Amino acid sequence: MLLPKKVKYRKWQTGRFNSAKKRVETRGTELSFGSFGLKAETSGRIKSNQIEAARKTIARNMEKAGKLWIRIFPDRPFTAKGAEVGMGKGKGDPQGYEVEVFPGRVLFEVDGLGAVLAKDALRKAGAKLPVKTKIVARD
């Protein structure tokens, strides 16, 4: 699983979501490396184990051909309290890392595969993620 070597703060604040503001990604919206990519259509937070599950799915469907790029990195720590712990008594312990994704961000890219095989692999990987995705191709 992906995780940063070092973080400045153990616990981050959650941040607030304003539904009136429709935030879209400004960076990482175009294909840079591969010929096919998986792009986020909704916002959300993707945990490192979900990225790993999607990566494994793509790698399994590629069958030792082509190349894969992961365009996101989970650097944001998230916390959780233990089971059956009451309210109050402070914030929970860090559980892992996640990345905040907005619509338009390219998550994965593949190259060196046929169109049918690449789209099938990316479609299966998109099912592992908590955001709606679409498959994009280089023009």
N, C-alpha and C positions, 0 to 999 in steps of 0.2 A: 504494500500500500504506500501511497505517496504521503509524505509528511515533511515539514520543514526541519532543517537541522537545528535551528534556533529561532525563538520568537522573542520579541521585545517584551510583550506582556503575556502572562499565563492565561488570563481571562479577558475576553473582549466584551464590550457592551453589545447588547443584541441589535440595536439600531431600530428605527421605526419605519413602517411602511405606510406611505400616503397613497391611497387608492386613486386620488384625484390626479396625481402626477403619474403619467405613464413614462417610466424610465426606459430608455433603450440604450443598448451598448454602442459606444463610439469607437472602441478599439477592438481589434480581433474579429472584424465582421466579414472579411474577405478571405478566400482560400489563398494561402501563401505557399504551401509546400506540395500538397497532393492534388489529384484531379477530381476527387469526390470528398465531400465533407458532411458532417452532421452539425446542424445549426439549431440553436435554441429558439423556440417561438414564444415561450413564456418565461417569467422570472422564477427563481427559486434558489435553494441552496443544495449543492450536490456534495455529499460526503465522500471521503476518500475511498471507502469500501465500494460505493456505487460506481465510482470512476474505474476502479479495479475490475469490477464485475463486467462493465461494458468493454474494457480493454481485452479481457480474457475472451469475451464473446466474439469480438472482431478478430482477434488472433486465431481463434479456433476455426473461424469461417474463411480466413485467408489461406490456410493450408500451405504455409511456408513459402508463399509467393507475395511479392509486393512489400510495401513499407507503411508503417502506421505512425502518425504524429498525434500526441495528446496536447491540445492547445490550452488546457486549463490546469491550474495547480492549486490544491487545497492548502491555504496558508492561514485560514481563520479558525481559531480554536472554538469548539462549542462545549458547553458544560451540561451536565445532567445530574439530578439528585437520585439517590438510590431508591429502590422500590419500598413503598410503605413508609416514606419519610414525610413527616408533617410539614405544614407550611412554616415559613420563617427559618430562623437559624442559619441565615446566610446563603450564599450562592453555592451551587453544586461543584463537584470536581470536574476538571477537564476530561472529556471522554474521547475526543479525536479532533480531526480537522475537516473543514469544509471550504467550499468556494461559493461566493455569491455570483449568480449568473443572471443577466438581463437579456431580454429578447434581442436576437441578432448575433450573439456570440457563437463563433465556430468552436465546437467542443473537440471533435476528432477529425483527422484528415487521413485518407488512404490514397495510395498510388501504386501502379504496377498491377492492377487487377482489371478484369473485364467489367463492363458497366453493370451487368446482371449480378455478378458475384459481389462487387463493391456495395451496390445498393442493398442487397440482401443482408450483408454483414452489418451495415450501418443501421438498417431497420431493426434488426435484432438487438443491437446495442442500445438504440433509443428506447426500447421497451424496459431496459434496466434502470433508466434515469427518471428522476421525479419531475422533470420538465417535459413539456411538449416539444418535439423536435421535427425537423424536416431535413431531407437529404438535398444537398446542393451539388452542382457539377460546375467545373470550370468551363467558361464559354469559349 
